[in-house]
Amino acid sequence: MKDKRLGEILLKEGLIDEEKLNKALFLQRETKKRVGKILVELNFISEEKICEALSSQMNIPKVNLSEREISFFDERLNSLIKKKKVLPLVKNSNTIVLAMSDPLDVITMDDVRRITGCEVKPVVATESQIDEAIKRYYEDRLVRDLKTKDSTLSQFVDSIRKGQPKPFAVDTSFFLEATKSIFAGRTRDIEAEDILGDLLVRKGIITQSQLDLAKEKRNEEKLGDVLVRLKFTSRGRVLTELTQILFKI
């Protein structure tokens, strides 16, 4: 229903015609993808145009997430953030401002209300911006956790920021153990090692298929150790790239 409504909005704005919408709806039934994503993949419309149309027709603010700092963290929303591609931006009193590429998704908004007990104010952003913002969200949270876990880790982060010691000179096992310890005893939808694995893929150090294989074979091993054992990368390279990404040297 919401896919049809999006199509009606885009038709009303004159951004697509009936033929393009019908083709997207047909492919939606075949692929189960969202109509908006299909229209973008077919080059019938840009993400930005969809975002502007939803903002205009639904009277919802449009936001640019490319350089926005995410200051609100709620671990209870991890699953929704990953699966529904939404991101809580800020909490004002009892209201959460929620960035969405699909503000027609009232079920997800209801889920956020149920989980947090807060009202939800949707804002609309492009899906690609939300994807990038979600990655920054977890990177920033990991850095904060590293900084606040204890004084030893805080000194570790500060030393890297100052360039001493150099990333390749730091004991890899300490870094991985320290990162893992942050998440010990907590229920998290995303574990530290999975975040680090995703960062390695994004940097082009390993491929997604290599990461998937390493996850299958790790058993009780640390992900970084498996990647090195499979000769997908070196231990020093893993540490150097991760510290550069996580601590923005």
C-alpha positions in Angstrom: 0.0 0.0 0.0 2.7 2.4 0.9 4.6 1.7 -2.3 1.4 2.6 -4.2 1.1 5.8 -2.2 4.7 6.7 -3.0 4.0 6.2 -6.7 0.9 8.5 -6.4 3.0 11.2 -4.8 5.7 11.0 -7.5 3.0 11.0 -10.2 1.3 14.1 -8.6 4.7 15.9 -8.6 5.2 15.0 -12.2 8.4 13.2 -11.5 7.5 9.9 -13.2 4.7 8.7 -15.5 2.3 5.8 -15.3 4.4 3.5 -17.5 7.5 3.9 -15.2 5.5 3.4 -12.1 3.8 0.3 -13.5 7.2 -1.2 -14.4 8.5 -0.5 -10.9 5.4 -2.0 -9.3 5.8 -5.1 -11.4 9.5 -5.5 -10.4 8.6 -4.9 -6.8 6.4 -7.9 -6.9 9.2 -10.0 -8.4 12.1 -8.7 -6.2 10.3 -7.6 -3.0 12.4 -4.4 -3.1 10.8 -1.1 -2.3 9.4 0.8 -5.3 11.5 3.9 -4.5 14.7 1.9 -4.7 13.7 0.2 -7.9 12.9 3.6 -9.5 16.3 4.9 -8.6 18.0 1.7 -9.8 16.2 2.1 -13.2 17.4 5.7 -13.4 13.8 6.9 -13.6 14.4 9.3 -10.7 17.0 10.3 -8.3 17.0 9.7 -4.5 17.1 13.5 -4.0 13.9 14.0 -6.1 12.1 11.3 -4.1 13.2 12.9 -0.9 12.0 16.3 -2.0 8.6 15.0 -3.2 8.0 13.2 0.1 9.0 16.3 2.1 6.7 18.5 0.0 3.7 16.3 -0.2 3.8 15.1 3.4 5.0 18.4 5.0 7.9 16.6 6.6 11.3 18.4 7.0 14.1 17.3 4.7 17.5 16.9 6.3 21.0 16.6 5.0 22.9 13.9 7.0 26.2 14.1 5.1 27.9 16.1 7.7 25.5 15.9 10.6 26.9 14.7 14.0 24.8 12.0 15.6 24.6 12.7 19.3 21.7 10.4 20.4 22.4 6.7 21.1 19.8 4.1 22.1 20.9 0.5 22.0 17.3 -0.7 22.0 16.9 0.6 18.5 19.8 -1.3 17.0 17.7 -3.9 15.2 15.4 -1.3 13.7 18.3 0.9 12.6 19.9 -2.0 10.7 16.8 -3.6 9.2 14.6 -0.5 8.4 17.3 2.0 7.5 16.2 4.6 10.0 18.3 6.7 12.4 17.4 8.5 15.6 19.0 11.9 15.4 18.2 13.6 18.7 15.8 13.3 21.6 14.0 16.5 22.7 12.1 15.9 26.0 9.9 12.9 25.1 10.2 13.1 21.3 12.7 11.4 19.1 13.6 12.9 15.8 13.8 10.0 13.4 15.5 10.2 10.0 13.8 8.0 7.4 14.0 7.5 3.7 10.5 6.2 3.8 8.3 8.3 6.1 5.3 6.4 4.9 6.5 3.5 7.0 4.2 4.0 10.0 4.9 0.5 11.3 8.5 1.4 12.0 7.5 4.6 13.7 5.1 2.7 15.9 7.9 0.2 16.7 10.1 3.1 17.8 7.3 4.5 20.0 6.7 1.1 21.6 10.4 0.4 22.2 11.3 3.8 23.6 8.0 5.1 25.0 8.7 8.3 23.1 6.8 10.2 20.5 8.4 10.2 17.0 8.9 13.1 14.7 9.9 11.9 11.3 12.3 13.8 9.0 13.2 12.6 5.5 16.6 12.0 4.0 18.0 10.0 1.1 18.6 6.3 1.7 22.3 6.6 0.7 22.8 9.4 3.3 21.1 7.3 5.9 23.3 4.4 5.1 26.4 6.5 5.5 25.1 8.1 8.7 24.4 4.7 10.2 28.0 3.6 9.6 29.2 6.8 11.2 26.8 6.2 14.1 28.4 2.9 14.9 31.9 4.1 14.4 31.3 7.1 16.7 29.7 4.9 19.3 32.6 2.5 19.3 35.1 5.3 19.7 33.1 6.7 22.6 33.0 3.2 24.2 36.7 2.9 23.8 37.3 6.3 25.3 35.1 5.8 28.3 35.7 2.1 29.2 38.6 2.9 31.5 41.7 5.1 31.7 43.9 2.6 30.0 41.8 2.6 26.8 41.4 6.4 27.0 45.2 6.7 27.1 45.4 4.3 24.2 43.0 6.3 22.1 44.8 9.6 23.0 48.2 8.2 22.1 47.0 7.1 18.7 45.4 10.5 18.0 48.8 12.1 18.9 50.6 9.8 16.5 52.4 7.9 19.3 52.6 5.0 19.2 52.3 4.3 15.5 49.4 2.0 14.6 51.7 -0.8 13.4 53.6 -0.7 16.7 50.5 -1.3 18.9 49.9 -4.9 20.1 47.0 -6.1 17.9 45.8 -8.6 20.5 45.4 -5.7 23.0 43.3 -3.7 20.6 41.0 -6.6 19.7 40.7 -7.7 23.3 40.0 -4.1 24.5 37.4 -3.7 21.8 35.8 -7.0 22.6 35.8 -6.3 26.4 33.6 -3.2 25.8 30.8 -5.4 24.6 31.2 -8.2 27.1 28.1 -8.9 29.2 25.9 -6.7 27.0 23.2 -7.7 24.5 24.0 -5.9 21.3 22.7 -6.4 17.8 26.0 -5.4 16.3 29.2 -6.7 17.9 32.5 -4.8 17.8 34.2 -7.3 15.5 31.4 -7.2 13.0 31.7 -3.4 12.9 35.4 -3.7 12.3 34.8 -6.3 9.6 32.5 -3.9 7.8 35.0 -1.1 8.0 37.7 -3.3 6.4 35.3 -4.0 3.5 34.5 -0.4 3.1 38.2 0.5 2.9 38.7 -2.2 0.2 41.2 -4.1 2.3 39.1 -7.3 2.1 36.0 -8.2 0.0 32.6 -8.9 1.3 32.9 -12.6 0.3 36.2 -12.8 2.2 34.5 -11.3 5.3 31.6 -13.7 5.0 34.0 -16.7 4.7 36.0 -15.5 7.7 32.8 -15.2 9.8 31.8 -18.8 8.8 35.2 -20.1 9.8 35.9 -18.2 13.0 34.2 -20.4 15.6 35.7 -19.2 18.8 38.5 -17.2 17.1 38.5 -13.4 16.8 37.5 -12.2 13.4 40.8 -10.4 12.9 42.8 -13.6 13.6 40.7 -15.5 11.1 41.3 -12.9 8.4 45.0 -13.1 9.0 45.0 -17.0 9.1 43.2 -17.1 5.8 45.8 -14.7 4.4 43.2 -12.2 3.4 45.3 -9.4 5.0 48.2 -8.9 7.4 47.8 -8.3 11.1 49.7 -5.0 10.9 47.5 -3.9 8.0 44.3 -4.7 9.9 45.4 -2.7 12.9 46.8 0.2 10.9 43.6 0.7 8.8 41.3 0.2 11.8 43.0 2.7 13.9 43.0 5.2 11.1 39.3 4.8 10.5 38.2 4.5 14.1 40.3 7.3 15.5 40.6 9.4 12.4 44.3 10.0 12.5 
